[in-house]
Amino acid sequence: MARPFEKPVPGRLFVWVKRFSWVELAIFAGLILFWLLPGYDTETMVFGWAHGLGFIALCIVIWIACVRHEAPYTLLAATLTPVGPVGSVIGIELIERRGWGISSPDGDIPDPPQSAPDQT
């Protein structure tokens, strides 16, 4: 069992969180598109319901991943920002690329990727 103050280690559920975040982002983009274009009231309503229900489900899945120590709570916080699924996708990319808020499976903190040395 994980200790409460240890950094989480991404597991199988984290992969599903990532996929679900991208799907929810696509639904959100469709909602914004149909909302901005005139004459698409039905499509706006359908995408609005899909986004609303999908966003709630995404938050629940991320919360479960946080409780299981497979995602940091900062990812849930990023998802609950006004930009919603955009925040979760950005948070996931920061976690994967920079190792923010996570630990590797062997307990070490992963090293962030190094940029190429400057050549002068």
Protein Blocks (a to p, Z undefined) as FASTA:
>chain_A
ZZfkbccdddfklmmmmmmmmmmmmmmmmmmmmmmpghilmlmmmmmmmmmmmmmmmmmm
mmmmmmnopacfklmmmmmpmnlmmmmmmmmmmmmmnopoiacfkopacdddddddddZZ
